Structures are given as structure tokens and as C-alpha cells.
Amino acid sequence: MRHIIVPVDLGDFSQRIINYAADFVGDQNIKLHLIHIIPLDVSYVIGDMGMQYIQSAEDTAIASDKAKLRAMTGKLDEKGIVYSIKVEQGIPADIIIEQAEKHNAEMIIMGSHGRGLLYETFVGSVTKDVLQETDIPVLIIPDKFRKD
């Protein structure tokens, strides 16, 4: 079986990326690995004793985001496409590349919000970081892509 990594941020654009991946795969023997990465700071709160790590906050965030991601898989289920769901906390580009290498993926299908050069210069872009760090082909779906 062949493998494709599909990282999403659970925004409105995520459904279009997943649907595009479903159409791209069609009836080929390819497994899609849907991945969502939660920011590192989601489990930390500032309290009377300073910064504290709360495991239950991370567990709750992961469970909630898995449910949201699972709700976006209708087209995959309809088409009988094999897929996995992974929600993990960490640095997005690192986890995307790690998962691609782990599954020996032949491609990464991901979106780009196209926020512009100024934004990317100061904040950066997960898509840009993935492109710079991997030798695996990356298919970028622009935010303007509206087909569902």
C-alpha cells in the first residue's frame, strides 16, 4: 500500500484539502494519513506558581481535535478510502516530516493560506518549512481553491 500525508489545521480550508485528497486518490491503493498538530503551549497555564503543565488540558485538546478531524472524513468513508487520524502536540513541520518518513510517504498534500510575504517573513509558514526540510514531493492546495 502507498501512503500520502495530509496535514490540516481544522479550519474551513481543511475540509477542502481532505476532499481534494480523496479525489486525488480515487480508487488507488493509497492510505491517507490525516494529521493535525496542536501548538506546544496548549497544555501550559500561568498560575500563582508560575507556568504549569496540565496533562488533562492536552488530553482534552487532543480528544476534541480528533473528533473534529473525524467529522471531516465523510467523503473518505463514502469512497471507501483507507485513512488514519493522528492528532499530536508539537512543531507542525517537524511532525509532518516525521510522519511522512515513518510511513515512507510518496507525497504530502497540504494547504497554503497565502498570507503574503510580509507575514511569512516575520511569522513563517508551515508549508514553507516543510518544503525547505523534505525531499518528499509536496502538493500545495492554495486557499483560493474552492472545489468541494
C-alpha positions as CSV (number, residue, x, y, z in Angstrom):
1,M,0.0,0.0,0.0
2,R,1.2,3.5,-0.8
3,H,0.9,6.4,1.6
4,I,0.1,10.1,1.5
5,I,0.3,12.5,4.4
6,V,-2.5,15.1,4.7
7,P,-1.8,17.7,7.4
8,V,-4.7,20.0,8.3
9,D,-5.3,22.8,10.8
10,L,-9.1,22.1,11.3
11,G,-10.1,25.5,9.8
12,D,-12.7,25.8,7.0
13,F,-10.0,25.1,4.4
14,S,-9.2,21.7,5.9
15,Q,-12.4,20.1,4.6
16,R,-11.4,21.2,1.0
17,I,-7.9,19.7,1.4
18,I,-9.3,16.4,2.7
19,N,-11.9,16.3,-0.1
20,Y,-9.2,17.1,-2.7
21,A,-7.0,14.3,-1.3
22,A,-10.0,11.9,-1.6
23,D,-10.5,12.8,-5.3
24,F,-6.8,12.7,-5.9
25,V,-6.5,9.1,-4.5
26,G,-9.7,7.9,-6.2
27,D,-9.7,4.1,-6.2
28,Q,-5.9,3.6,-6.0
29,N,-4.4,1.5,-3.2
30,I,-3.3,4.5,-1.2
31,K,-3.7,5.2,2.5
32,L,-4.2,8.8,3.6
33,H,-2.7,9.8,6.9
34,L,-4.7,12.8,8.2
35,I,-2.6,14.8,10.7
36,H,-3.4,17.7,12.9
37,I,-0.8,19.3,15.2
38,I,-1.7,21.2,18.4
39,P,0.6,24.0,19.5
40,L,3.0,23.3,22.2
41,D,1.6,25.9,24.5
42,V,-2.0,24.4,24.8
43,S,-1.1,22.5,28.0
44,Y,0.5,25.3,29.9
45,V,-1.2,27.8,32.1
46,I,0.1,30.7,34.2
47,G,-1.0,30.5,37.8
48,D,0.1,31.5,41.2
49,M,3.1,29.3,41.0
50,G,4.2,30.4,37.5
51,M,4.0,28.4,34.3
52,Q,2.4,25.0,35.0
53,Y,1.8,22.0,32.7
54,I,-1.7,20.5,32.8
55,Q,-1.8,17.0,31.2
56,S,-5.6,17.0,31.2
57,A,-5.7,20.1,29.1
58,E,-3.5,18.4,26.5
59,D,-5.7,15.2,26.6
60,T,-8.9,17.2,26.2
61,A,-7.5,19.2,23.3
62,I,-6.3,16.0,21.5
63,A,-9.7,14.3,22.1
64,S,-11.6,17.3,20.9
65,D,-9.5,17.8,17.8
66,K,-9.6,14.1,16.9
67,A,-13.4,14.3,16.9
68,K,-13.3,17.4,14.7
69,L,-11.0,15.7,12.3
70,R,-13.1,12.5,12.2
71,A,-16.1,14.7,11.3
72,M,-14.3,15.8,8.2
73,T,-13.9,12.2,6.8
74,G,-17.3,11.7,5.2
75,K,-16.0,11.7,1.6
76,L,-13.2,9.3,2.5
77,D,-15.8,6.9,4.1
78,E,-18.2,7.3,1.1
79,K,-15.4,6.4,-1.3
80,G,-14.0,3.5,0.9
81,I,-10.6,5.2,1.1
82,V,-8.3,3.8,3.8
83,Y,-7.1,6.5,6.2
84,S,-5.7,7.1,9.7
85,I,-6.1,10.0,12.0
86,K,-3.4,11.4,14.2
87,V,-3.5,14.5,16.5
88,E,-0.3,15.3,18.2
89,Q,1.2,18.2,20.1
90,G,4.4,19.7,18.7
91,I,6.1,21.7,16.0
92,P,4.0,21.3,12.8
93,A,6.7,21.0,10.1
94,D,8.7,18.6,12.2
95,I,5.8,16.3,12.9
96,I,4.6,16.3,9.3
97,I,8.1,15.4,8.0
98,E,8.5,12.8,10.8
99,Q,5.2,11.1,9.9
100,A,6.0,11.2,6.2
101,E,9.3,9.5,6.8
102,K,7.7,7.0,9.2
103,H,5.1,5.9,6.7
104,N,7.5,6.1,3.7
105,A,5.0,8.5,2.1
106,E,5.3,9.3,-1.5
107,M,3.6,12.7,-1.2
108,I,2.4,15.3,1.2
109,I,-0.8,17.1,0.3
110,M,-1.2,20.3,2.2
111,G,-2.8,23.8,2.0
112,S,-1.3,27.2,1.9
113,H,-3.2,30.2,3.2
114,G,-1.2,32.6,1.1
115,R,-1.0,35.3,3.7
116,G,1.8,37.1,1.9
117,L,5.5,37.8,2.0
118,L,5.4,40.1,5.0
119,Y,3.5,37.6,7.1
120,E,5.9,34.8,6.1
121,T,9.0,36.9,6.7
122,F,8.1,37.6,10.3
123,V,5.9,34.7,11.3
124,G,6.8,31.9,8.9
125,S,4.7,29.3,7.2
126,V,4.3,25.6,7.9
127,T,4.1,24.9,4.2
128,K,7.4,26.8,3.6
129,D,9.1,25.0,6.4
130,V,8.0,21.6,5.1
131,L,9.2,22.5,1.6
132,Q,12.6,23.5,2.9
133,E,13.1,20.4,5.0
134,T,11.9,17.5,3.0
135,D,12.8,15.8,-0.3
136,I,9.3,14.2,-0.5
137,P,7.1,15.8,-3.1
138,V,4.6,18.3,-1.7
139,L,1.3,19.1,-3.5
140,I,0.2,22.6,-2.3
141,I,-3.5,23.4,-2.4
142,P,-4.0,27.2,-2.5
143,D,-6.5,28.8,-0.2
144,K,-8.3,30.1,-3.2
145,F,-9.1,26.6,-4.3
146,R,-12.9,26.3,-3.8
147,K,-13.9,23.0,-5.3
148,D,-15.7,20.7,-2.7
